Amino acid sequence: MPTVVRRLAIAVSGLAIIAVGCSPTLPTPSEAAAPPPVTDLTIRAENVAFEPTALAAPAGLPLEVTFQNADVDIPHSLRLLAPPAFQRSLLESEVVLGPAEVTMAIPGLAPGNYRFDCTIHPSMTADLRVG
């Protein structure tokens, strides 16, 4: 009788291994709760400076950039420059007289470091890391 019980236990444990091996992979709680990638960015011009000065975005996803000019009666623009030398403009807003706000769409970008600047005030810059 003990031999029969042992064989049955081995057979049952073998089925459990097969059943576990065939079960679908479920996401871990941290994977299931992960927020979607950020595709909306906001950059603010205030006191003739950009805030924040460093932004990040996921690669390959369309972005929507909201440009807020909080400087009363001071014109600013927002331009996105491509790496490596930041000589090529990918996007440029109209001149915005503050206080005002504009929203611009940017197609998905390749990984890399990009730069925002103001064409009126060249010292106003912010970095965009795409990855």
GIZITA-V411198 format. One record per residue. N is the residue number from 0. RES is the residue in three letters. PHI is phi in whole degrees, 0 to 359 (none if undefined). Layout:
# GIZITA-V411198
N_RES_PHI ; N_RES_PHI
This chain:
# GIZITA-V411198
0_MET_none ; 1_PRO_300 ; 2_THR_296 ; 3_VAL_295 ; 4_VAL_296 ; 5_ARG_297 ; 6_ARG_297 ; 7_LEU_295 ; 8_ALA_297 ; 9_ILE_296 ; 10_ALA_296 ; 11_VAL_294 ; 12_SER_295 ; 13_GLY_297 ; 14_LEU_294 ; 15_ALA_297 ; 16_ILE_295 ; 17_ILE_297 ; 18_ALA_296 ; 19_VAL_294 ; 20_GLY_295 ; 21_CYS_264 ; 22_SER_287 ; 23_PRO_293 ; 24_THR_280 ; 25_LEU_259 ; 26_PRO_293 ; 27_THR_289 ; 28_PRO_305 ; 29_SER_291 ; 30_GLU_290 ; 31_ALA_292 ; 32_ALA_266 ; 33_ALA_296 ; 34_PRO_288 ; 35_PRO_292 ; 36_PRO_299 ; 37_VAL_284 ; 38_THR_239 ; 39_ASP_252 ; 40_LEU_237 ; 41_THR_232 ; 42_ILE_231 ; 43_ARG_241 ; 44_ALA_260 ; 45_GLU_208 ; 46_ASN_57 ; 47_VAL_52 ; 48_ALA_207 ; 49_PHE_272 ; 50_GLU_221 ; 51_PRO_283 ; 52_THR_264 ; 53_ALA_221 ; 54_LEU_232 ; 55_ALA_222 ; 56_ALA_211 ; 57_PRO_285 ; 58_ALA_285 ; 59_GLY_77 ; 60_LEU_253 ; 61_PRO_299 ; 62_LEU_242 ; 63_GLU_239 ; 64_VAL_250 ; 65_THR_260 ; 66_PHE_253 ; 67_GLN_251 ; 68_ASN_257 ; 69_ALA_265 ; 70_ASP_279 ; 71_VAL_297 ; 72_ASP_61 ; 73_ILE_244 ; 74_PRO_279 ; 75_HIS_219 ; 76_SER_226 ; 77_LEU_231 ; 78_ARG_235 ; 79_LEU_253 ; 80_LEU_250 ; 81_ALA_271 ; 82_PRO_287 ; 83_PRO_270 ; 84_ALA_258 ; 85_PHE_57 ; 86_GLN_261 ; 87_ARG_257 ; 88_SER_276 ; 89_LEU_263 ; 90_LEU_198 ; 91_GLU_215 ; 92_SER_281 ; 93_GLU_290 ; 94_VAL_287 ; 95_VAL_246 ; 96_LEU_270 ; 97_GLY_280 ; 98_PRO_279 ; 99_ALA_195 ; 100_GLU_216 ; 101_VAL_227 ; 102_THR_238 ; 103_MET_232 ; 104_ALA_259 ; 105_ILE_236 ; 106_PRO_295 ; 107_GLY_308 ; 108_LEU_254 ; 109_ALA_288 ; 110_PRO_303 ; 111_GLY_155 ; 112_ASN_253 ; 113_TYR_245 ; 114_ARG_225 ; 115_PHE_262 ; 116_ASP_212 ; 117_CYS_251 ; 118_THR_290 ; 119_ILE_274 ; 120_HIS_236 ; 121_PRO_302 ; 122_SER_284 ; 123_MET_277 ; 124_THR_222 ; 125_ALA_211 ; 126_ASP_261 ; 127_LEU_240 ; 128_ARG_259 ; 129_VAL_250 ; 130_GLY_196
